[in-house]
Amino acid sequence: MSASVHTDVATPDLRLAIAPEESLLRVEHATVVFDGFKALDIDSFAVRPNEVRVVIGPNGAGKTTLCDVISGKTKLASGRCVFDGTDITKWKDFQIARRGVGRKFQTPSVFGSLTVREHLELAAPASRGVGSVLRNRRPSGRDGEILAVARAVGLEPLCDVAAAYLSHGQRQLLEIGTLLIAQPKLLLIDEPAAGLSDTETAAMAKLLRRLAGSHTVIVIEHDMDFVRQLEADVTVLNEGRILAEGPMSAVQADPRVIEAYLGR
C-alpha cells in the first residue's frame, strides 16, 4: 500500500501525512491518564477510509488504550476523537458502535452451544434477540446476508456447526463475521494471528486485506511476519507516544524503533 511519508527535521521520526479531509478517523492532541501516569500522549493519529493500519509496539506502549479511546471504553483527559466527520470524544461505547465502529478482542468470545449461523443472527442489527434464535425463529430476509458474511470469512460450510466444535482459528473468523454482519465502517482487531497455524495466518492476512475494500481496519499485532503479510502502513507506539509511521520496510529500519521494540 502506498503512503506519503515525510521526515521532520526537528523530530526525525517517520510520520504519515494524512489531511483531515482524507481521513475516516482522527485522534488529535489526545492524552489518557491513569493514577497520574500518562498512558497515551498522541499529537495526531489518522487513518484513511478503506485502508489497513497496523499498530505495533512493546507491552504497555498504549496500543490497547488507543483502541479503548476509539471505541469509547476509555475517555480522554484531553484532546478529541473524530470519526466519519463527527466528534465522538464524549460518546458512549454503544453509541460509537452504532455509528460504525466494530471491535474484536484478542480472545474470541463465542458461545459454544450456538452455531455459526446463530451467532451471525444474534449479531445482525435487526436481530430479535437470543430467545428468538434459540427457538429457531430466524429473522425474515436475513438468510442471504448471513450466508454472504459466512462465505466472506470462510465459514459457509460450517454454518450449522456449533462453535464448540470450531478450531481456534475458525472462532477468530466467526468473531470477525459477527462484526461484519453489523456493517461497520471501522474494524478494530486485536492480535488476530495469535494462536493460528501458518496456513491460518496467511488466510487471515488475505481476509483482512480483502476487507479493506469496503472497511477501514486497524490491527494490533505482535507477529512481525503477519504484519508483513498485511502489506499495510504501520504505526509504532512506545510509552504512549507515536514513535514512527509508514511502510514496514521504512519503520523496521528506524533506529528508534529497533531500540524500543524490534531489537528486543
C-alpha positions, -999 to +999 in steps of 0.1 A: +000+000+000+014+034-010+019+061+017+030+096+020+059+097+044+079+128+054+107+133+078+105+163+101+139+180+107+133+187+144+117+154+150+132+128+127+106+101+133+088+088+102+052+101+102+023+096+078+009+128+063-029+125+061-050+156+057-083+159+077-104+156+046-086+124+037-092+106+070-120+084+083-106+086+118-085+112+136-073+112+172-059+146+180-039+161+209-051+131+229-040+122+264-052+094+288-041+094+324-043+066+349-035+074+385-011+101+374+005+080+347+001+093+311-008+061+293-014+079+260+000+111+246-007+114+209-005+146+189-022+131+158-032+096+147-052+094+114-064+066+092-078+068+057-111+052+045-106+016+033-071+010+045-055-015+068-033+001+095-012-020+119-004-007+154+027-023+169+048-017+200+061-032+232+038-042+260+025-011+278+030+011+247-006+023+246-020+001+218-050-012+237-056+022+253-057+038+218-084+013+207-102+018+240-104+056+232-116+050+197-143+025+208-154+047+238-143+023+265-118+049+278-123+086+279-097+112+270-082+135+296-077+160+268-079+161+230-106+147+207-115+117+186-133+124+152-149+095+133-165+099+099-167+137+103-182+136+138-166+144+171-173+112+192-150+121+221-178+121+247-199+094+231-207+062+250-193+029+236-227+016+224-233+049+205-199+046+188-206+010+179-239+021+163-221+048+144-200+021+127-171+010+149-167-027+155-142-042+178-127-077+182-107-085+212-077-110+212-096-139+228-127-150+208-159-146+228-183-171+213-210-193+227-201-230+223-237-241+221-247-218+193-240-225+157-221-202+133-255-192+118-270-184+152-240-162+161-245-142+130-283-140+135-277-126+170-252-100+158-274-088+130-287-053+137-324-064+133-320-095+154-349-103+177-327-115+204-313-147+219-347-162+227-358-160+191-326-175+179-327-204+204-363-212+193-350-213+157-372-183+147-349-168+121-354-131+113-371-130+079-349-118+050-316-124+068-306-157+055-290-143+023-270-117+043-259-143+069-247-167+042-228-139+025-209-130+057-202-166+065-189-170+029-168-139+033-150-152+063-147-188+050-172-204+073-202-210+050-197-248+050-198-247+088-230-226+092-248-252+112-218-263+133-218-254+170-189-230+179-177-256+205-165-277+175-147-249+157-109-246+158-093-215+174-087-200+140-123-206+130-136-190+161-114-159+153-131-158+119-165-162+134-160-132+157-149-111+127-181-123+110-202-111+139-187-077+134-192-077+096-229-085+099-234-051+115-218-034+085-192-013+104-171+013+087-142+007+110-129-026+124-106-027+155-090-061+156-067-072+184-040-098+176-060-118+150-029-141+143-024-152+179-025-190+181-030-195+144-011-220+122+010-207+093-018-216+069-045-199+090-022-168+094-019-164+057-056-168+053-063-142+080-039-117+063-057-123+030-091-118+046-081-085+063-066-072+031-098-080+013-120-064+039-102-031+033-120-029+000-151-019+020-140-012+055-112+005+074-092-019+095-069-012+125-050-042+136-030-045+169-003-072+163+030-086+176+037-111+149+060-093+125+057-120+098+019-115+099+024-077+098+045-080+066+018-102+050-008-075+056+013-052+033+000-022+053+012+010+068+024+007+104+021+029+134+047+022+162+037+032+197+061+034+226+054+048+261+020+061+249+035+081+220+038+076+183+074+067+176+072+062+138+047+056+110+049+044+074+055+012+054+070-017+073+102-015+052+108+020+064+096+016+100+118-015+107+149+004+096+143+033+120+169+031+148+144+043+174+120+015+165+148-010+166+159+001+200+124+004+215+108-027+201+122-047+172+156-052+187+142-067+219 
